[in-house]
């Protein structure tokens, strides 16, 4: 189930709800946010079980101690566990309304699509990962306000772009293993140089969106200093990657981009303050 990963997705729902500013008070927030957390947690857990099922042959070599290759769990049992977890997630999402259920179903489809066919597709797989990273924040906004608020929309757009840049960078770092497994990343198909250009373009495009929330008045000025750090960090990381697109440097850059992502998250959190 990977409980740490599941908890992070549940926390992202709570953050999305906090970021979503609305004139209306929180809708019995403790209950709704609890349902939202449970939904994200168990759907992520179910997707992890599906992932283990489809990767069982690879894991037999690379990760023999995982539940299926070790014999602790049978392959069919993993699918049953995934189905039960999905049903629990759908029930929890329905408790906060039909729109939440719709988003939960879409999320599950995206998770399983990536797990089953998206991993080896290269750029489409990168897009799927970025959507999966962004969607818990959307879900949190819907749990709180029944809509996706403007500041959450800007945030997830920046998340999608910067995370896609990070996924492409990961492809540069993992190029040798991906070649063996026929994973068609941009780095495998075109080389690390063009892939570094593509990653940098996605990172920089995220920074170009950052002034819009202030200009449109959907965040407070507290947002500005934190997002400025994110922007400078993404530009610096992109330049560093363009200058040196070796596997070792790509590993360092992908870790740095995660730091800038977290600072950007903080920017939107403090930007929700008045």
Secondary structure, DSSP 4 states (H G I P E B T S, - for coil): --HHHHHHHHHHHHHHHHH---SSPPSSHHHHHHHHHHHHHHHHHHHHHHHHHHTHHHHHHH-TTSTTTTTSS-HHHHHHHHHHHHHHHHHHHHTT-HHHHHHHHHHHHHHHHIIIIITTSTHHHHHHHHHHHHHHHHHHHHHHHSS--HHHHHHHHHHHHHHHHHHHHHHHHTHHHHHHTT---HHHHH-HHHHHHHHHHHHHHHHHHTTHHHHTTSS-THHHHHHHHHHHHHHHHHHHHHH---HHHHHHHHHHHHHHHHHHHHHHHHHT--
